[in-house]
């Protein structure tokens, strides 16, 4: 559990969360299309969970 929290605080993880939050807020305020938001979030999550653990 402690390692999971440490990994969550890494810069890449914070940037991933920030990108998802920004696009969700933009979609909720009708600044961008929901389909664009879904595509971006799907791409970010796919990258995050399929990357190799070389770090």
N, C-alpha and C positions, 0 to 999 in steps of 0.2 A: 504494500500500500504506500509506503514512504517513497519507494522508487517511482511509483506511478505519479505521485505529486511532484517529485523533482523533475521528471520528464515533462510534465504539463507546463512547468515554468520555463522551459527552454524557449529560446527566441522563435524558432520555427513554429512551435506549438502556439505561442501567443499570436504570431502573425496569422496563422490559420484560423484561429478563433476570431481575431479581429476582422478578417476578410468576410467570414461568414456573418458576423454581426452587422457589418456595414451593409452587405447586400440584403439581409433580411429587413433592416430598417428602411432601406431605400424601396424595397418592394412594398412594405406596409404603408409607406407614405406616397405610393404611386409615382415615384420618381423614375423607376425602371420597371420593365415588364417582368412579370412573375416567372415566365419561361427562361429569361436570361438569368435570373437569380437562381433558379433550379439548376441550370446548366453549370453556372460558376461553382455553386456549392457542391454539386456532384463531382466536378473536376477536382476541386480542392480536397474533398474527402477521399476520392480515389487515389490521388497522389499521396496523401498522408498515410493511408493504410496499405499501400502497395509498395512503398519505397523500401529499399534494402536497409537493414540495420548495420551500416558500416561505421557508425559513429561511436 
